Amino acid sequence: MIGRLAGTLIEKTPPQVLVDVGGVGYEVDVPMSTFYNLPGLGEKTVLLTHHVVREDGHFLFGFLTAEERATFRQLVKISGVGPKMALAVLSGLSVSELAAAVSRQETGRLTKIPGVGKKTAERLLLELKDKLAPVGAAAGAAGALAPDASHDILNALLALGYNEREAGQAMDKLPAGVSVSDGIRQALKLLAKT
């Protein structure tokens, strides 16, 4: 299967791009997060791809990061979510925003994405709950917290009986670069006020 394309970007028509690889043009559908970060026409680009084969054709979906591709693959495994809806989800939310929404079980955040209704949003939250690491969500939401620090702070809050939503909201308010012990202390103060 085709897992990666490296070539010259020759067309950009959202959500599709055309990449020339050794004289062969590959049509690739990309989420808007990837589309906006692509180089200009005529410049070299590298896309990680997901190849879908159906009876009506072969389709390539491209991503600039392995994290986006992995999330796309998790999304298309969910019943009722096809590649087009998975692209819409990744166009509407970054991977870290999606992980945060799943961690906090925010149905409303997902229903703002075109084509995602309440039932689909609930199914996404249920199916992705154990698939997207809450650590990634907390680290993405907390900005510049070191990944190890955010992981330890989150685990400590969960061990103390707070749910992922409460822990994530407290971590959103922590300053960048906070140490584990200070982060736990500050998060507990924030949680005590709510």
C-alpha positions in Angstrom: 0.0 0.0 0.0 1.0 3.6 -0.4 2.2 5.0 2.9 4.1 8.1 1.9 4.4 10.5 -1.0 7.4 12.8 -1.6 7.1 15.0 -4.6 6.2 18.4 -6.1 2.9 20.0 -5.2 1.3 21.0 -8.5 -2.4 21.7 -7.5 -4.3 22.8 -4.4 -8.0 22.6 -4.5 -9.5 22.2 -1.0 -9.7 19.5 0.3 -7.7 17.9 -2.5 -4.1 18.3 -3.7 -2.2 16.9 -6.6 1.4 15.7 -5.9 3.8 14.9 -8.8 6.0 11.9 -7.8 8.4 11.0 -10.6 6.0 12.1 -13.3 2.9 10.5 -11.8 0.3 12.8 -10.3 -1.4 11.5 -7.1 -4.7 13.1 -6.1 -4.8 13.2 -2.3 -7.6 14.4 0.0 -6.2 16.2 3.1 -7.8 17.7 6.2 -7.7 21.5 6.3 -5.1 21.5 9.1 -2.7 19.9 6.6 -3.9 22.0 3.7 -3.1 25.3 5.4 0.4 24.1 6.2 1.4 22.9 2.8 4.1 24.7 0.9 3.4 26.7 -2.3 2.7 25.3 -5.7 5.9 24.0 -7.4 7.6 23.3 -4.1 8.5 19.9 -2.6 6.3 18.3 -0.1 6.1 15.0 1.9 2.7 13.5 2.9 2.0 10.5 5.0 -0.9 8.7 3.4 -3.7 6.3 4.1 -4.8 4.3 1.1 -8.4 3.2 0.9 -9.5 0.6 -1.7 -13.2 0.3 -2.4 -15.1 -1.3 -5.3 -15.6 2.2 -6.9 -11.9 3.2 -6.7 -8.7 3.8 -4.9 -8.5 6.8 -2.6 -5.5 8.5 -0.9 -5.7 10.6 2.2 -2.7 12.6 3.2 -1.3 14.1 6.4 1.7 16.2 7.4 2.1 14.4 10.8 2.0 10.8 11.9 -0.3 11.9 14.8 -2.9 13.1 12.3 -2.8 9.9 10.3 -3.1 7.7 13.4 -6.1 9.7 14.6 -7.7 9.5 11.1 -7.2 5.7 11.2 -8.9 5.5 14.6 -11.8 7.6 13.3 -12.5 5.4 10.3 -12.6 2.3 12.4 -15.7 3.7 14.1 -19.0 2.4 12.7 -20.7 5.1 10.6 -17.6 7.2 10.2 -16.1 7.1 6.8 -13.0 8.8 5.4 -14.9 12.0 4.4 -16.3 12.4 8.0 -12.9 11.6 9.5 -11.4 14.4 7.3 -14.2 16.8 8.5 -13.4 16.0 12.1 -9.7 16.6 11.6 -10.5 19.8 9.6 -12.7 21.1 12.5 -10.4 20.2 15.4 -6.7 19.6 15.8 -5.6 16.2 17.2 -5.0 17.8 20.6 -8.4 19.6 20.6 -10.1 16.3 19.6 -8.3 14.4 22.4 -9.3 17.2 24.9 -12.9 17.0 23.8 -12.9 13.2 24.1 -11.2 13.4 27.5 -13.8 15.9 28.8 -16.7 14.2 26.9 -17.7 17.5 25.2 -20.5 16.5 22.8 -21.2 20.1 21.9 -17.7 20.6 20.6 -18.1 17.8 18.1 -21.5 18.8 16.9 -20.1 22.1 15.7 -18.3 20.1 12.9 -20.4 20.0 9.7 -22.0 16.6 9.3 -21.6 15.5 12.9 -24.9 15.2 14.7 -25.5 14.5 18.4 -25.7 10.7 18.0 -22.5 10.6 15.9 -20.7 12.9 18.4 -21.8 10.6 21.3 -20.5 7.5 19.3 -17.2 9.3 18.6 -16.8 10.2 22.3 -17.6 6.6 23.4 -15.4 4.9 20.8 -12.4 7.2 21.1 -12.4 7.3 24.9 -9.7 4.6 25.2 -8.1 5.2 21.9 -6.8 8.8 22.2 -4.5 9.2 25.2 -5.8 11.7 27.8 -2.2 12.5 28.3 -2.0 14.0 24.8 -5.2 15.9 25.5 -3.9 17.3 28.8 -0.6 18.2 27.3 -2.2 19.9 24.3 -4.7 21.8 26.4 -2.1 22.9 29.0 0.1 24.5 26.3 3.8 24.4 27.2 3.6 21.9 30.1 6.4 19.4 29.7 4.8 16.1 28.5 6.3 14.2 31.5 5.0 16.8 34.0 1.5 16.9 32.5 1.4 13.1 32.5 2.4 12.9 36.2 0.0 15.8 37.2 -2.9 14.2 35.4 -2.2 10.7 36.9 -2.0 12.3 40.3 -5.4 14.1 39.9 -7.0 10.9 38.6 -5.6 8.9 41.5 -7.1 11.4 43.9 -10.5 10.7 42.5 -11.1 13.6 40.0 -12.5 12.6 36.6 -10.7 13.4 33.3 -12.8 16.5 32.6 -12.2 18.1 36.0 -8.5 17.3 35.8 -8.2 18.6 32.2 -10.0 21.9 33.2 -7.6 22.4 36.1 -4.6 21.7 33.9 -5.8 24.2 31.3 -5.2 26.9 34.0 -1.7 25.8 35.0 1.2 28.1 34.0 3.7 26.9 31.4 6.8 25.0 32.7 5.3 24.2 36.1 7.0 21.4 38.0 5.0 18.3 38.9 4.7 19.0 42.6 3.7 22.7 42.1 1.3 21.6 39.3 -0.5 19.2 41.5 -0.7 21.7 44.3 -2.0 24.5 42.1 -4.5 22.1 40.3 -5.8 21.0 43.7 -6.4 24.6 44.8 -8.2 25.3 41.5 -10.4 22.2 41.9 -11.2 23.1 45.6 -12.7 26.4 44.3 -15.1 24.7 42.0 
